[in-house]
Amino acid sequence: MKKNAGLARIIEPKKQFAGGIRPFSNAALWAMIVPLLIEQLLQVVVGLADTLMVSYAGEATVSGVSLDTMIYTIFIYLFTAVATGGAVVVSQYLGGGDRENAGLAAAQIFHINTVLSAVCTIVMLLAGNAVLSGLYGGVEPAVMDACRIYLRIVTLSFPANAVYNAGAALYRSMGKTRTTMFVSIAMNLLNVAGNAAGVFILHAGAAGVAWPTTLSWYFAAAVMTALCLREQNDVCLRLKKAVSFHKTMALRILKIAVPGGIENGLFQLAKVALSALIATFGTAQIAANGIGQTVWSFAALVSVALSPVYITVTGQCMGAGDADAADYYMRKLTRLTVLLAVLWNAAVVLVLPVILPFYDVTAETKRLVFLIVVIHNFFAGIVQPFSMPLAAGLRAAGDVKFAMYSAIFCTVVLRTALSFFLALQLNMGVIGIALAMGIDWTVKAALDLLRYRGGKWRSLKVI
């Protein structure tokens, strides 16, 4: 079987599976996992620092930025979905030893994301205020002002975010997560320095964190693009191919990306609908939700970081035609993810009482933050590994439609309905929102496990 140089470097010849692929060594797996954990940790630490610094500009600013993030994240999920779809295709071509088509797929990731982000930027610059008025028209004027300022600025970062995600996905599909980690470190240091200057020196409020975020994304996009152009890469980006549209390859990527984009888009739209509900609860609960969202991102670090590893490993195994190897590694990675997630989420809960005093918010807001984080972390430790990373493995095998359908049911229908019932009918507020999220994850985890055990993903084709 033909193998490329990159695959040969991250596998070891000690054991043969039925399809002939040699397994990923423990050292190779950890070499991918550890940089992703560090990278994800840096991202959420910066998010935590953003929220912390903005809190000194007042609860209205914290509330406005948190409500805005709900909308902003919809577009980030779209760019990530395209990058993930491309990573699946690139990984499978690498597993099969086809570097030429892997390079073409890489070029199309950049092409699709660049065009998509340009369209999204124009739409939101023209319609952003109308969207905010429609969703959050009932919030206090100061909160709406913060929303408008932050959204207008971060919308300008869409093209950079899309390009960075394309480059990062390409490097992760090659197993080069250490490189993306260093780029993330540089980007986040730039972001933190800019936030400190914007909030404490310039006293610019929401704009003080929006501009550093936007500029740091452009820095990261430029660096990742330059790295992807390197000739010595297992997969090299060709600008000539990136500026043109290759219909067959683009459709192959979109076949994976569109269901993922629909899934993530509907997930975030449901969160936006819930944020409109939260906006009616009062400033304390809005602020608690904003801070809680940041801590939740911190707590979900393990599941988020391990998902790209599932894509790389499962994609390369399936590309080599070895479903048994893919099965073996999905089981192995899931056991590891559960162990790390339980330990990590318990640690976050223990550290939370030390972190909360640094927030310049009311005692009631801090109490609510603690409660919703404890609820979230319980489910994030024992359930989320089955509803997120394992689902990524199924997508890498080509089983994307099931993930989309299960997400639509669990997130859009179940979570939204439960949130309104618990938050309004039972008067639980943001605590009800957190409980509904945990129930959503539990049901989705059960569905994904049943799908995995059914084995239909073994016979699906991506390339």
C-alpha positions as CSV (number, residue, x, y, z in Angstrom):
1,M,0.0,0.0,0.0
2,K,1.3,3.4,-0.9
3,K,2.1,5.7,2.0
4,N,3.2,9.3,2.2
5,A,6.1,10.6,4.3
6,G,3.9,12.4,6.8
7,L,1.9,9.3,7.6
8,A,5.1,7.3,8.0
9,R,6.4,9.7,10.6
10,I,3.4,9.4,12.9
11,I,2.8,5.7,12.8
12,E,4.8,2.8,14.1
13,P,5.4,-0.6,12.4
14,K,4.7,-2.8,15.4
15,K,1.3,-4.1,14.6
16,Q,-0.8,-4.7,11.5
17,F,-4.5,-4.3,11.2
18,A,-6.7,-6.2,8.7
19,G,-6.5,-3.4,6.2
20,G,-2.7,-3.2,6.4
21,I,-2.3,0.2,8.0
22,R,0.3,0.5,10.8
23,P,-1.1,1.9,14.0
24,F,-0.5,5.4,15.5
25,S,1.9,5.0,18.4
26,N,1.0,6.4,21.8
27,A,3.8,8.9,21.4
28,A,2.4,10.0,18.1
29,L,-1.1,10.4,19.6
30,W,0.3,12.4,22.5
31,A,2.4,14.5,20.1
32,M,-0.9,15.6,18.5
33,I,-3.0,15.8,21.7
34,V,-0.7,17.9,24.0
35,P,-0.3,20.9,21.6
36,L,-4.0,20.9,20.9
37,L,-4.8,20.9,24.7
38,I,-2.3,23.8,25.2
39,E,-3.7,25.7,22.2
40,Q,-7.3,25.3,23.4
41,L,-6.2,26.3,26.9
42,L,-4.7,29.5,25.6
43,Q,-7.8,30.4,23.6
44,V,-10.1,30.0,26.5
45,V,-7.7,31.7,28.9
46,V,-7.7,34.7,26.6
47,G,-11.5,34.5,26.5
48,L,-11.6,34.5,30.3
49,A,-9.2,37.4,30.3
50,D,-11.4,39.3,27.8
51,T,-14.5,38.9,30.0
52,L,-12.5,39.7,33.1
53,M,-11.1,42.9,31.7
54,V,-14.4,44.0,30.1
55,S,-16.1,43.5,33.5
56,Y,-14.2,46.6,34.7
57,A,-16.0,48.6,32.0
58,G,-19.3,47.7,33.7
59,E,-22.0,45.0,33.6
60,A,-23.7,46.6,30.6
61,T,-20.5,46.2,28.6
62,V,-20.1,42.6,29.7
63,S,-23.7,41.8,28.9
64,G,-23.5,43.5,25.4
65,V,-20.3,41.6,24.5
66,S,-21.7,38.3,25.7
67,L,-24.9,38.7,23.7
68,D,-22.9,39.7,20.6
69,T,-20.7,36.7,20.9
70,M,-23.8,34.5,20.3
71,I,-24.2,36.0,16.9
72,Y,-20.5,36.2,16.0
73,T,-20.0,32.6,16.8
74,I,-22.6,31.5,14.2
75,F,-20.2,32.7,11.5
76,I,-17.1,31.2,13.1
77,Y,-18.9,27.9,13.1
78,L,-19.6,28.2,9.4
79,F,-15.9,28.8,8.7
80,T,-14.9,26.0,11.0
81,A,-17.3,23.6,9.3
82,V,-15.7,24.2,5.9
83,A,-12.2,23.7,7.5
84,T,-13.3,20.5,9.2
85,G,-14.9,19.1,6.1
86,G,-11.6,19.9,4.2
87,A,-9.6,18.3,7.0
88,V,-11.6,15.1,6.7
89,V,-10.9,15.0,2.9
90,V,-7.2,15.9,3.2
91,S,-6.7,13.3,6.0
92,Q,-8.3,10.5,3.9
93,Y,-6.2,11.4,0.9
94,L,-3.1,11.3,3.1
95,G,-4.1,7.9,4.5
96,G,-4.3,6.7,0.9
97,G,-1.0,8.2,-0.1
98,D,-2.5,10.7,-2.6
99,R,-0.6,13.9,-2.0
100,E,-1.7,15.6,-5.2
101,N,-5.4,15.4,-4.4
102,A,-4.7,16.3,-0.8
103,G,-3.1,19.5,-2.0
104,L,-6.0,20.3,-4.3
105,A,-8.4,19.7,-1.3
106,A,-6.3,22.1,0.8
107,A,-6.5,24.8,-1.9
108,Q,-10.3,24.5,-2.0
109,I,-10.6,24.9,1.8
110,F,-9.0,28.3,1.4
111,H,-11.0,29.2,-1.6
112,I,-14.4,28.3,-0.1
113,N,-13.7,29.9,3.2
114,T,-12.4,33.1,1.7
115,V,-15.5,33.6,-0.5
116,L,-17.9,32.6,2.3
117,S,-16.3,35.0,4.8
118,A,-16.4,37.9,2.4
119,V,-20.1,37.4,1.8
120,C,-20.8,37.1,5.5
121,T,-18.8,40.3,6.2
122,I,-20.8,42.3,3.8
123,V,-24.1,41.0,5.0
124,M,-23.4,41.7,8.7
125,L,-21.9,45.2,8.0
126,L,-25.1,46.1,6.2
127,A,-27.6,44.3,8.5
128,G,-25.9,43.9,11.8
129,N,-27.8,46.7,13.6
130,A,-31.2,45.4,12.3
131,V,-30.3,41.9,13.6
132,L,-29.4,43.2,17.0
133,S,-32.6,45.3,17.2
134,G,-34.7,42.3,16.3
135,L,-33.0,39.9,18.8
136,Y,-32.3,42.2,21.7
137,G,-34.6,45.2,21.3
138,G,-35.7,45.0,24.9
139,V,-32.3,45.3,26.5
140,E,-31.1,48.4,28.2
141,P,-29.7,51.2,25.9
142,A,-26.2,50.8,27.4
143,V,-26.2,47.1,26.6
144,M,-27.4,47.7,23.0
145,D,-24.6,50.3,22.5
146,A,-22.0,47.8,23.5
147,C,-23.6,45.1,21.2
148,R,-23.4,47.4,18.2
149,I,-19.8,48.6,18.8
150,Y,-18.5,45.1,19.3
151,L,-20.3,43.4,16.5
152,R,-19.4,46.0,13.9
153,I,-15.7,45.7,14.7
154,V,-15.4,41.9,15.0
155,T,-17.3,41.5,11.7
156,L,-14.2,42.8,10.0
157,S,-12.3,39.8,11.4
158,F,-14.4,37.2,9.4
159,P,-12.0,36.8,6.5
160,A,-9.0,36.4,8.7
161,N,-10.8,33.9,10.9
162,A,-11.8,31.9,7.9
163,V,-8.3,31.8,6.4
164,Y,-6.7,30.9,9.8
165,N,-9.2,28.1,10.3
166,A,-8.4,26.8,6.8
167,G,-4.6,26.8,7.5
168,A,-5.0,25.3,11.0
169,A,-7.2,22.5,9.7
170,L,-4.6,21.7,7.0
171,Y,-1.8,21.5,9.5
172,R,-3.8,19.4,11.9
173,S,-4.8,16.9,9.2
174,M,-1.0,16.4,8.7
175,G,-0.6,15.8,12.4
176,K,1.4,19.1,12.9
177,T,-0.5,20.4,15.9
178,R,2.6,21.7,17.5
179,T,2.8,24.4,14.8
180,T,-0.7,25.6,15.3
181,M,0.0,25.7,19.0
182,F,2.8,28.2,18.5
183,V,0.8,30.3,16.2
184,S,-2.0,30.3,18.7
185,I,0.4,31.4,21.5
186,A,1.6,34.4,19.5
187,M,-1.9,35.3,18.5
188,N,-3.2,35.2,22.0
189,L,-0.3,37.1,23.5
190,L,-1.0,39.8,21.0
191,N,-4.7,39.7,21.8
192,V,-4.1,39.9,25.6
193,A,-1.7,42.9,25.3
194,G,-4.2,44.7,23.1
195,N,-7.1,44.0,25.4
196,A,-5.2,45.4,28.4
197,A,-4.3,48.5,26.5
198,G,-7.8,49.0,25.1
199,V,-9.6,48.6,28.4
200,F,-7.2,50.0,31.1
201,I,-5.2,52.6,29.1
202,L,-7.6,53.7,26.4
203,H,-10.8,53.0,28.4
204,A,-12.4,52.0,25.2
205,G,-14.9,49.5,26.6
206,A,-16.3,47.0,24.1
207,A,-14.1,48.4,21.3
208,G,-11.1,47.9,23.5
209,V,-11.4,44.1,23.3
210,A,-13.0,44.0,19.8
211,W,-10.1,45.6,17.9
212,P,-7.3,43.5,19.5
213,T,-9.4,40.4,18.7
214,T,-9.8,41.4,15.0
215,L,-6.1,42.4,14.6
216,S,-4.8,39.2,16.2
217,W,-6.9,37.1,13.8
218,Y,-5.3,38.9,10.8
219,F,-1.9,38.2,12.3
220,A,-2.7,34.5,12.7
221,A,-4.2,34.3,9.2
222,A,-1.1,35.7,7.6
223,V,1.3,33.4,9.5
224,M,-0.8,30.3,8.8
225,T,-1.0,31.1,5.1
226,A,2.7,31.6,4.9
227,L,3.3,28.2,6.6
228,C,0.9,26.4,4.3
229,L,2.8,27.6,1.3
230,R,6.0,25.8,2.4
231,E,7.2,23.4,-0.2
232,Q,8.5,20.9,2.4
233,N,5.0,20.2,3.8
234,D,3.4,16.9,3.2
235,V,0.6,19.0,1.7
236,C,1.6,22.3,0.2
237,L,-0.9,25.1,-0.6
238,R,-0.8,26.3,-4.2
239,L,-2.2,29.8,-4.6
240,K,-3.0,29.2,-8.2
241,K,-5.3,26.4,-7.2
242,A,-6.6,28.3,-4.3
243,V,-7.9,31.3,-6.4
244,S,-9.8,29.0,-8.7
245,F,-12.9,26.9,-8.0
246,H,-12.5,23.1,-8.6
247,K,-16.1,21.9,-8.6
248,T,-15.5,18.2,-8.0
249,M,-13.2,18.7,-5.0
250,A,-15.2,21.5,-3.6
251,L,-18.3,19.4,-3.7
252,R,-16.4,16.6,-1.9
253,I,-15.5,19.0,0.9
254,L,-19.0,20.5,1.0
255,K,-20.5,17.1,1.3
256,I,-18.8,16.9,4.7
257,A,-18.9,20.6,5.5
258,V,-22.6,21.4,4.7
259,P,-24.2,19.0,7.2
260,G,-21.6,20.1,9.8
261,G,-22.3,23.7,9.0
262,I,-26.0,23.2,9.3
263,E,-25.5,21.4,12.6
264,N,-23.2,24.0,14.1
265,G,-25.3,26.9,12.6
266,L,-28.5,25.6,14.1
267,F,-26.8,24.9,17.4
268,Q,-25.6,28.5,17.5
269,L,-29.0,29.9,16.3
270,A,-30.6,28.0,19.2
271,K,-28.1,29.7,21.5
272,V,-29.0,33.0,20.0
273,A,-32.7,32.3,20.5
274,L,-31.9,31.4,24.1
275,S,-29.8,34.5,24.5
276,A,-32.9,36.6,23.5
277,L,-34.7,34.7,26.3
278,I,-31.8,35.4,28.7
279,A,-31.9,39.1,27.8
280,T,-35.3,39.3,29.5
281,F,-34.0,38.0,32.8
282,G,-32.2,41.2,33.9
283,T,-28.6,42.4,34.0
284,A,-27.4,40.1,36.7
285,Q,-28.4,36.9,34.9
286,I,-27.2,38.2,31.5
287,A,-23.8,39.0,33.0
288,A,-23.7,35.6,34.8
289,N,-24.5,33.9,31.5
290,G,-21.7,35.8,29.8
291,I,-19.1,34.9,32.4
292,G,-20.5,31.4,32.6
293,Q,-20.1,30.9,28.9
294,T,-16.4,31.8,29.1
295,V,-15.8,29.4,32.0
296,W,-17.8,26.7,30.1
297,S,-15.5,27.1,27.2
298,F,-12.6,26.6,29.6
299,A,-14.2,23.5,31.1
300,A,-15.0,22.0,27.6
301,L,-11.3,22.2,26.7
302,V,-10.6,18.4,26.6
303,S,-13.5,17.5,24.3
304,V,-12.9,20.4,22.0
305,A,-9.1,19.7,21.8
306,L,-9.5,16.0,21.2
307,S,-12.0,16.3,18.3
308,P,-9.3,17.2,15.7
309,V,-7.3,14.1,16.7
310,Y,-10.3,11.9,16.0
311,I,-10.5,13.5,12.5
312,T,-6.9,13.1,11.7
313,V,-6.6,9.5,13.0
314,T,-10.0,8.2,11.8
315,G,-9.7,10.0,8.5
316,Q,-6.2,8.5,7.7
317,C,-7.3,5.0,8.7
318,M,-10.5,5.2,6.6
319,G,-8.5,6.7,3.7
320,A,-6.2,3.7,3.8
321,G,-9.3,1.4,3.7
322,D,-9.0,0.1,7.2
323,A,-12.2,0.4,9.2
324,D,-10.9,-1.9,11.9
325,A,-8.0,0.5,12.6
326,A,-10.5,3.4,12.7
327,D,-12.7,1.4,15.2
328,Y,-9.7,0.6,17.4
329,Y,-8.6,4.2,17.6
330,M,-12.0,5.6,18.2
331,R,-12.4,3.3,21.2
332,K,-8.9,4.2,22.5
333,L,-9.4,7.9,22.1
334,T,-12.8,7.9,23.7
335,R,-11.5,6.1,26.8
336,L,-8.7,8.7,27.0
337,T,-11.1,11.6,26.4
338,V,-13.5,10.6,29.2
339,L,-10.6,10.2,31.7
340,L,-9.1,13.6,30.9
341,A,-12.5,15.3,30.8
342,V,-13.5,14.1,34.2
343,L,-10.3,15.2,35.8
344,W,-10.2,18.5,34.0
345,N,-13.8,19.5,34.8
346,A,-13.4,18.6,38.5
347,A,-10.3,20.8,38.6
348,V,-12.1,23.7,37.1
349,V,-14.9,23.5,39.7
350,L,-12.3,23.5,42.5
351,V,-10.5,26.5,41.1
352,L,-13.7,28.5,40.4
353,P,-14.0,30.0,43.9
354,V,-10.5,31.4,43.4
355,I,-11.3,33.0,40.1
356,L,-14.8,34.5,40.8
357,P,-13.5,37.2,43.3
358,F,-11.6,38.8,40.4
359,Y,-14.8,39.7,38.5
360,D,-16.1,43.1,39.3
361,V,-19.8,42.0,39.4
362,T,-22.4,41.7,42.1
363,A,-22.6,38.8,44.6
364,E,-25.8,37.5,43.0
365,T,-24.1,37.3,39.6
366,K,-21.1,35.4,41.1
367,R,-23.6,33.0,42.9
368,L,-25.3,32.3,39.6
369,V,-22.0,31.8,37.8
370,F,-20.9,29.1,40.3
371,L,-24.2,27.2,40.0
372,I,-24.3,27.1,36.3
373,V,-20.6,26.1,36.0
374,V,-21.1,23.2,38.4
375,I,-24.1,21.9,36.4
376,H,-22.2,22.3,33.1
377,N,-19.0,20.6,34.3
378,F,-20.9,17.6,35.6
379,F,-22.2,16.9,32.1
380,A,-19.1,18.0,30.3
381,G,-17.0,15.5,32.2
382,I,-19.1,12.3,31.8
383,V,-21.3,13.0,28.8
384,Q,-19.7,15.5,26.4
385,P,-16.9,13.2,25.3
386,F,-19.5,11.0,23.6
387,S,-21.5,13.8,22.1
388,M,-18.6,15.8,20.6
389,P,-15.3,14.0,20.0
390,L,-16.9,10.6,19.1
391,A,-19.2,12.4,16.7
392,A,-16.1,14.0,15.1
393,G,-14.8,10.4,14.5
394,L,-18.0,9.5,12.8
395,R,-17.8,12.6,10.6
396,A,-14.2,11.7,9.7
397,A,-15.6,8.3,8.5
398,G,-18.2,10.2,6.3
399,D,-21.2,9.7,8.6
400,V,-22.1,13.4,8.6
401,K,-25.9,13.3,8.0
402,F,-26.6,11.3,11.1
403,A,-24.7,13.8,13.2
404,M,-26.6,16.6,11.7
405,Y,-30.0,15.0,12.3
406,S,-29.2,14.0,15.9
407,A,-28.0,17.6,16.5
408,I,-31.1,19.1,15.1
409,F,-33.3,17.0,17.3
410,C,-31.2,17.3,20.5
411,T,-30.1,20.9,20.3
412,V,-32.7,22.8,18.2
413,V,-35.8,20.9,19.5
414,L,-35.0,19.3,22.8
415,R,-32.6,21.9,24.3
416,T,-34.7,24.9,23.2
417,A,-38.0,23.4,24.4
418,L,-36.5,22.4,27.7
419,S,-34.8,25.7,28.2
420,F,-38.0,27.7,27.8
421,F,-39.9,25.2,30.0
422,L,-37.3,25.2,32.8
423,A,-36.3,28.8,32.6
424,L,-39.8,30.3,32.2
425,Q,-42.4,27.8,33.4
426,L,-40.4,26.6,36.4
427,N,-38.8,30.1,36.9
428,M,-35.2,28.6,37.0
429,G,-33.6,31.3,34.8
430,V,-30.1,30.6,33.6
431,I,-29.9,27.6,35.8
432,G,-32.7,26.0,33.7
433,I,-30.7,26.9,30.6
434,A,-27.7,25.0,32.0
435,L,-29.7,21.9,32.9
436,A,-31.4,21.8,29.4
437,M,-27.9,21.8,27.9
438,G,-26.8,18.9,30.0
439,I,-29.9,16.9,29.0
440,D,-29.3,17.7,25.4
441,W,-25.7,16.3,25.6
442,T,-26.9,13.2,27.3
443,V,-29.5,12.3,24.7
444,K,-27.1,13.1,21.8
445,A,-24.4,11.0,23.4
446,A,-26.7,8.0,23.6
447,L,-27.7,8.4,19.9
448,D,-24.0,8.7,18.8
449,L,-23.0,5.6,20.8
450,L,-25.9,3.6,19.2
451,R,-24.8,4.8,15.8
452,Y,-21.2,3.9,16.4
453,R,-22.0,0.4,17.7
454,G,-24.3,-0.1,14.7
455,G,-21.2,0.1,12.4
456,K,-22.8,1.7,9.4
457,W,-20.0,4.3,9.3
458,R,-17.6,1.5,8.3
459,S,-19.0,1.3,4.8
460,L,-19.3,5.0,4.0
461,K,-17.0,6.6,1.3
462,V,-15.6,10.2,1.3
463,I,-13.0,9.9,-1.5
